[in-house]
Every structure is written in structure tokens, then in C-alpha cells.
Amino acid sequence: MVLRPMGFKMDNHSKHIQIQHLTVAYGETVALENISGTLHPNALMALFGPNGGGKSTFVNVLASIIKPTSGTITHQCRTTCSPAYLPQQSTMHRQFPLTVREVVAMGLWGQAGPFHALDPGHQEKIDEALERVGLQDYDQRLIGTLSGGQFQRMLFARIILEDSSLIILDEPFTAIDIQTSETLLQLIQEWHKLGKTILVVLHDLDIARRYFPETILLSKTCLGWGKTEDVLTDHNLIKAYAQSMRTTHHA
């Protein structure tokens, strides 16, 4: 039995994510307005735009964390209907007395359940995930002692174990070192080769253009959705940031 997250309708004839006329408002403040587009299976897509342009709101809707004010999302998953979602680091608490291994093991909850003991096979998967991100010697470290890059590697190891067909990452390269960024970009490319659908919120134009063949450009409205070379043009970027400045000024 496959569970459907709140806010999604299943489409038995396709495996894409269809977004139609999506609008999200917080009281009288409109965060997203009339967004429509299709996220195709095995897409490797950047989500780009100015601060306050609605990027995090958009991925929170896709992850079923918030409900849209209006519009529809039709979604059929291949392996699970719970996307592997990584929020911004700034929203995550590191004060909990958890070890790196315990956090990574949370990625197996979908397979083992949150209240069941992990068997040797599960423990081996955890070891492999930790080694893949270079944290094999940090498994008993408390998460509060990790650097920003180590913390992000740990969260990517958890995503490895979730094994979802849809991966959503909100600014995963913020405040981490270049070596960690390169390691995580390699992982993203490996996931893409495995057929996963990946959406990544970015603020680095060079990373978007070099590694992501498709892009969504948001500035509360959708200013581009398609091939990165066609979306991230100087004209579109100027329009996005000018629109953001107008919105901020009026607010």
C-alpha cells in the first residue's frame, strides 16, 4: 500500500508532477501567484530567484508542509509518495543530544519504522551512507559539534537511506566549504543517474548553469520554466530582481 501525502492527488496515468495555478498567501501577503508547470520524471532542476521570491514556499508546498491557498498539484511517485526533503540549515536545531549515526538512521524509518530495532543489514546501509559522504569516523559525534559542511554531509547521508524517487533540497550549498559542495554535487548527479527527480533551491548562478539542465525562475510569479540556458538569461534575471524590488518597496 502506498500512502499519499496530504495535499496531493494521484494520477494513475503519469509519473510527473503537474502544478496548476498554484497560489500561496499568508494573510494579505501573496508569496506565490498563479504558478503552473510540469516537473518531469528524472528531472534535474534548479529553483532560482531573488530572496523573498517564494522559492522556499514553493518547495514547502511540494513537500506537503504547507497547503496552497488555491491551485492543484497532481503527483504520482515511483517508489514512495514522501519526498526526501532537506530544509535550509538555518531552520534546523542542533541542540538535540543526537549522534550522527542516529540522525542518519532516521532515513530508514520508512523501511524499519521509527520504533523498531535496526537489524545488521540496516546497520550496514548506515555504514555505507556515512562512508559515501566521508563521515565514517564521525558516527558517534554529537550533531552539535559538527561544522556546517559536516552537518550537511550527515543530512545527505540520511537522504541516501530514504531512497525516495523525489528529492527536494533547499539551498544545500549555503555556508559550506568548496570540497563539501563538490562532494554533494557528485551525489546529486549520482541520484539523477539512478532516475530520481531532483529539485534544488539555489542562489549561486554558476552552479545552476553548470550542473542543472533545467531551471524554474521565481519572483512570486513564474518568469521561466524549462532549459536553464533559456530561463537564466540576463533579461529574465533583471526582470526577476526588478520585480522583487518593486514588491519589497510596495510592502
Secondary structure as GFF3:
##gff-version 3
##sequence-region A 1 251
A	DSSP	beta_strand	17	26	.	.	.	ID=ss1
A	DSSP	beta_strand	29	39	.	.	.	ID=ss2
A	DSSP	beta_strand	44	48	.	.	.	ID=ss3
A	DSSP	alpha_helix	55	62	.	.	.	ID=ss4
A	DSSP	beta_strand	70	75	.	.	.	ID=ss5
A	DSSP	beta_strand	84	86	.	.	.	ID=ss6
A	DSSP	three_ten_helix	89	91	.	.	.	ID=ss7
A	DSSP	alpha_helix	100	105	.	.	.	ID=ss8
A	DSSP	three_ten_helix	106	108	.	.	.	ID=ss9
A	DSSP	alpha_helix	109	112	.	.	.	ID=ss10
A	DSSP	alpha_helix	120	132	.	.	.	ID=ss11
A	DSSP	three_ten_helix	143	145	.	.	.	ID=ss12
A	DSSP	alpha_helix	148	162	.	.	.	ID=ss13
A	DSSP	beta_strand	166	170	.	.	.	ID=ss14
A	DSSP	alpha_helix	178	193	.	.	.	ID=ss15
A	DSSP	beta_strand	197	201	.	.	.	ID=ss16
A	DSSP	alpha_helix	205	211	.	.	.	ID=ss17
A	DSSP	beta_strand	214	218	.	.	.	ID=ss18
A	DSSP	beta_strand	222	227	.	.	.	ID=ss19
A	DSSP	alpha_helix	228	231	.	.	.	ID=ss20
A	DSSP	alpha_helix	234	250	.	.	.	ID=ss21
###
